[in-house]
Amino acid sequence: MEGTMKVSYKMLCDGDVYNEVQLTEILQNEKVAKAIKSEFAKGLRNIALSASENIKIEISTDKEIFEFEAEKKDFADLIELAEEDARAHKRIKKGCNGVEVIDFETL
């Protein structure tokens, strides 16, 4: 395996948020329904909100994505290489000491 690949990762911190909510749950919330109706159905009466599919909405901490290049032969060590890159660029701070590899693509 010769060549390189571009690796994308983000830092994992203690205060990160991740939650999944069903769209039907959101539409059943009175405040959300009222806001949607007042924005998109002004002046109309007897409006019902519904979702045709079981859709999940992700609520998560917005993170910056970092990239580096690695050799294809180092594929098995991508997490370690991402941690080394984070240390080299002083991205590891108090409460942020892990990495999550998001994507990699061959160049």
Residue pairs with C-beta under 8 A, 6 or more apart in sequence:
1 72
1 73
1 75
2 72
2 73
3 71
3 72
3 106
3 107
4 69
4 70
4 71
4 72
4 106
4 107
5 69
5 70
5 71
5 72
5 75
5 104
5 105
5 106
5 107
6 67
6 68
6 69
6 104
6 105
6 107
7 67
7 68
7 69
7 70
7 78
7 81
7 82
7 101
7 103
7 104
8 65
8 66
8 67
8 101
8 102
8 103
8 104
9 65
9 66
9 67
9 68
9 82
9 85
9 86
9 99
9 100
9 101
9 102
10 63
10 64
10 65
10 66
10 99
10 100
10 102
11 63
11 64
11 66
11 86
11 91
11 92
11 96
11 98
11 99
11 100
12 96
12 97
12 98
12 99
12 100
13 61
13 95
13 96
14 95
14 96
15 61
15 95
16 60
16 61
16 63
17 59
17 60
17 61
18 58
18 59
18 60
18 61
19 58
19 59
19 60
20 56
20 57
20 58
20 59
21 56
21 57
21 59
22 54
22 55
22 56
22 57
23 51
23 54
23 55
23 56
23 57
24 50
24 51
24 54
26 32
26 57
27 33
27 36
27 49
27 50
27 51
33 49
36 49
37 44
37 47
37 49
41 47
65 102
66 85
66 86
66 89
66 91
68 81
68 82
68 85
69 107
70 78
70 81
70 104
72 106
74 81
75 104
78 101
78 104
79 99
79 101
82 99
82 101
83 92
83 99
86 92
86 99
